[in-house]
Amino acid sequence: MRIEPIRAGMAFALFLGLFHACWALLVALGMAQPLMDFVFRVHFIRPIYRIEPFEIGRALLLVGFVSILGMLLGWLAALVWNGVAGGRPR
């Protein structure tokens, strides 16, 4: 089965972008710190990190950067898959 690299890249970009947009929303709503503290504690780790105040510019940079990274990783993963699985290039 051949995977279309552009579509795979878009899927990865969408997944990573939405995941990090949700994180930015949690930061904006003030819910990120309690969540991080909980995650650390259930893993038997004392929380030492503090979530900084929300900044829209940093949030946009975060979502944009990981979306671009997701696009590249998805595209590359599809190319590797096609190469290993014997998919024919167009």
C-alpha positions in Angstrom: 0.0 0.0 0.0 1.4 3.4 -1.0 1.0 6.4 1.2 0.7 9.9 -0.4 3.5 11.9 1.3 1.7 15.3 1.1 -1.5 13.8 2.7 0.6 12.1 5.4 2.4 15.3 6.1 -0.8 17.2 6.4 -2.2 14.6 8.8 0.9 14.8 11.0 0.8 18.6 10.9 -2.8 18.8 11.8 -2.4 16.3 14.7 0.6 18.0 16.2 -0.7 21.5 15.6 -4.1 20.8 17.3 -2.4 19.0 20.2 -0.2 22.0 20.8 -3.1 24.5 20.3 -4.9 22.6 23.0 -1.8 23.0 25.3 -1.7 26.7 24.5 -5.4 26.9 25.4 -4.8 25.2 28.7 -2.0 27.7 29.5 -4.3 30.6 28.5 -7.1 29.3 30.8 -4.7 28.7 33.7 -5.3 25.0 33.7 -1.8 23.9 32.5 0.0 24.1 35.9 -2.5 21.9 37.8 -2.4 19.4 34.9 1.4 19.2 34.8 1.6 18.9 38.6 -0.9 16.0 38.5 1.0 14.2 35.7 4.3 14.5 37.5 2.8 13.4 40.9 1.2 10.3 39.4 4.6 9.3 38.0 6.2 9.8 41.5 8.0 12.9 40.4 8.1 16.1 42.5 6.9 19.0 40.3 9.7 21.5 39.8 8.6 23.2 36.6 6.4 26.4 36.5 4.2 27.2 33.5 4.9 30.8 32.4 2.1 33.3 31.6 0.3 32.9 28.3 1.6 35.0 25.4 -0.2 34.9 22.1 3.0 35.3 20.0 4.7 32.4 21.7 1.5 30.3 21.3 1.4 31.0 17.6 5.1 30.3 17.2 4.6 27.0 19.0 1.7 25.8 16.9 3.3 27.0 13.7 6.6 25.4 14.4 5.2 22.0 15.4 2.8 22.1 12.4 5.7 22.6 10.0 7.7 19.9 11.8 4.7 17.6 11.6 4.4 18.2 7.8 8.1 17.4 7.3 8.0 14.3 9.5 4.8 13.0 7.9 6.2 13.5 4.4 9.4 11.8 5.4 7.6 8.9 7.1 5.5 8.3 4.0 8.6 8.3 1.7 10.3 5.8 4.0 7.1 3.7 4.1 6.8 3.7 0.4 10.5 2.8 0.0 10.3 -0.1 2.4 6.9 -1.3 1.4 7.8 -1.1 -2.3 5.3 1.6 -3.3 5.7 3.0 -6.8 6.4 6.7 -7.1 4.1 8.7 -9.4 
